[in-house]
Amino acid sequence: MTSKKIPRATAKRLPIYYRYLNILLDANKHRVSSTELSQAVQVDSATIRRDFSYFGELGKRGYGYDVEDLLNFFKEILNQDKLTNAALIGVGNLGHALLNFNFHKNSNVRISAAFDVNDSIINTVQSGVPIYSVDDLDQQLRDQQIDVVILSVPSETAQAVTDQIVKVGVRGILNFTPLRLGVPKDVRVQNVDLTNELQTLIYFIDHYNANDEQA
C-alpha cells in the first residue's frame, strides 16, 4: 500500500468508489471498467483512471478492474477493517437524526457516545447510544479513546466546545454548525453546512442549465 500523499479531491472520492464497489460485489459482478464506474458515480472516466493511478496498477488494459480485488484494496486504504468510535456532541433535532443514521452499516464508524446539557435525556440510551452529560465529556473521550467528534451544538457554544475537545486530544471534527472553527494545524475539520448547500443548489437551479458544467 502506498504511503505517498494524494490530492484532497481524490481522497474525497475514494469512499464513493468503495461504496459502489460494494454494490457491484453484492450484485455478483466481478469486473468493471472505468466507463461503467464513471456512469455510476458521476465522475468522468479519465478522473477515475487518474485517481487510481496514484496507487499503482490496479487494473488491466482491455480487462478493466477486478471488483473484489479493487474493493479489498480500498478497504485497506480506508481502514474499513478498523472500527472507529466517534462521539456526538449536541443531541437536538439534528443530533437525534444523526444518531438514527446507521453509520456503522455504511462505514467503519460507530457513534459510541453522545453528550448534551438536557437533563431529560442524560443517562438514557438513544438509538443504542448512551447519552452523557457534557460535564463527563473530557473523561469519556479519554476513557473511550475517541479522537473523532461530530459537532451539532448551537453556534454560540461551538468554538468553546471545540477548544475543550482539542485539549483532550480530538484530531477530527465533523462540524454541522455554521461557524467556521479555529483549530490547531494538526486537527482536521470537515464542515457540513446544510443551509449553505441548499442555497448553493438553488443558485445553480436559477442560473445554470442542466447541461452546464458546475465548477
N, C-alpha and C positions, 0 to 999 in steps of 0.2 A: 504493500500500500504506500502510495506516495505521501511525502510529508511536506511538499512544497505548497506555498500559498496559491490559491486560485482566486480569480476575481469574485467580488462580493455578489455580482449579478448571477454568476454561475452557481455559487453556493446556495443562493435563494431558490434556484430551480431544482436542485438535487432532490428535495423532498417531493416535488411534483413528479419527477421521473420515478422515484421509488414507489409512490402511491399507485401510479398507473401500471408499473410492472407487477405489482401485487394483483391488480385486477386481471392482467393478462394471464398470470400463473393460475389464478382461480378459475379462469375460463379454459384452462388446459391448452394454452397457446405457448409453443416452445421457441418460436423465432419471431423477431420483429425487426423491421427496417427503420431507418431514421425518418423516412417519409411517413410511415404508419404512426410512429411516435409523434411526429410533427402535427398530424391531423388530430390526434387525440388530446395532446396537451397544449395546442395552440402556440407552439414555439417553432419557428422555421427550422427546417432540417439542417441547414448549414450551421445554425447556432447550436443545435444538439450535437452535431459532429464535433464542433469546436469545444463544447463543454466536455464531451467525453475524452477528447484528445489530451486534456490536462492529466489524465490518469493512465495514459499509455494506449496500447492496442486492445480495445475492449470488444471489437467486432471484426468481421472478416468481409473483405470486398466481395460483393456478389452474393453473400450469405445473409448479412445483417448481424443482429445481435442475438445471442442465446439468452432467452428471458431469465431462466433460472440462474445462470452464471452472473448475469448483469445484476439481478436482484440481490444475490448474495454479496456481490462486490459493494453495492451501495448500502446494503445492510451493515457491512463492516465500517464503511466510510462514515455513515450517520450514527454509528454506535447503537444500532437498534437492538443488539443483544444485551445492552446495559440499560437497566431501568433507572430513570432519573426522577427523583422525587422533587416536586415543586410545591411552593406554598402560595396560597391565595390570600391577599390582604384586602379586605373590604367585601363583605357578603351582603351587599344591597341587591337591587334588582338584577344588575349586570352580573354581580358576583354569583348569585344563585344560578343564573343561566350558564355561567362558566362551570360551576360545579356539576350541573346536569349534563354538560357535554362530556362524552366519554373520551378523554384524551388518550387513555391507555389503549383503547381499541384501535385508534388511528395512528398511534405513535408509541415511542418508548417513554413517554412522560406520564406521570401519575401525580395528581394533587393529593398529597398525603396529610396536609394540614391547612386549615383556614383560620383567619383571625378577624375579629370585629370588636366593636365597642358596644354592641347591642346586647344587653343582659338577657333578653328573651331567647337568644339563640346560642349564647356562650354555654359551653359544656353540653351541647347537643351534637348529634350526628346528622349531617345534611348530605343526602346523596352518597352516603357511605364515607363521608369525610368528617373527622372531628373538628368542631369549631372551638377555638381557644380565644381567651381574652387577649387584646393587644398587649396587656401587661406581661404576658408569657412569651411575647414574640422572640426576644433575644434568646431565651433559654431553649425554646423549642427548635429554633433554627439551628442552634449549636447541637442539641441532642440528636436531631434527625439528620444532621449534616446536609442541610438544604442550602444550595447556593444559587437556585433559580427561583424567582418570585414573580407572580402575576399580580399587578397592582391595579386595583379598581376602587380606590378611595376618592373622596372629594378632592378637587384640585387644590383647595387651600391647605390641605394636610399632606399632599403628595411629596413635596420636597423634604419635609421634616421626616416622614416615614422612610424616604429613600436614604437620607443621611444616616438614619438609625440602622437600617439593614446593611448598608455598605460597611459600617463599622463592625458588624457581626461577621462579615465575610462573604456576603452575597456577591456573585460575579455576573449575574444576568438578570435583567428585569424586562418583562413584557408589560409595557405601560399602556393601560387603557384610559388614562386621564388625558385631557387636552394639554396639560402642562408639559413643556419640554424640560426634562430633568437635568440638573447638573450633577455629574458623577466623575470620579477619577478615570484616567485613561484606561485602566485595566478592568473597568466594568462596562459590560455591553448593555445597551438599551435598545429594544425594538418598540417603536411607537405604533399603536393601533388607535387611530383617531377616527371613529365611526362617522362623526359629523363631517369631518374633512373629506372622507372618502365619498360620502353621499353628495356633498356639494360638488366635488370633482366630477362625479358621474353625471350630475345634472348639467354641469358646464359642457361636458362633451356631447351630451344629447342635444343641447341647444346650439352648439357651434360647429359640430363636425358631422359630416355624412357618415353613414355606417361603414363605407369602404375607405374612409380617410385613415391614414396612419396616425395613431395617437402616441406622441412621444412621451 
